[in-house]
Amino acid sequence: MSKKRGLSLDEKREKMLQIFYESQDFFLLKELEKLGPRKGVISQSVKDVVQSLVDDDLVSKEKIGTSVYFWSLPSCAGNQLRNVYRKLESDLQTSKNRLEELTEQSNELKKGREESEEREEALAKLKAIELKHKELKDEMVQYADNDPAAFEAMS
């Protein structure tokens, strides 16, 4: 005997949106809890599913007096998709502009760093100095036991 598994949250959201789009009407939460099971969404989860749709602006919610009404029209979803599309296009254009700026900046920085004999000599000198610095640091560690300041601190 295999247990039948329920719908995922995305499937429940899709089913609840179907209820709104098919009827194009306004609903109270109690009405939605009665209509949900007809679409396969258990009534206990209808409230959470509808709230997630409201949070994502797929369903509108308005409190009128003591009642809270929910609705969603297909045209509203189209408008929301257009707004998301415009925002993404704007973000894309901003990113392209930023890429151009960074590319120009990179090219500017490369101008003084062309490979040359003088540059290679300077880099070799720098490496030698860094190596000497490391050797001197290592040598100082060996003499740390005889450091008068450390000896004074111990006594």
ABEGO torsion letter per residue (X at the ends): XBBBBBBBAAAAAAAAAAAAAAAGBBBBAAAAAAAAAAAGBBAAAAAAAAAAAAAAGABBBBBBEABBBBBBBAAAAAAAAAAAAAAAAAAAAAAAAAAAAAAAAAAAAAAAABBBAAAAAAAAAAAAAAAAAAAAAAAAAAAAAABAAAAAAAX
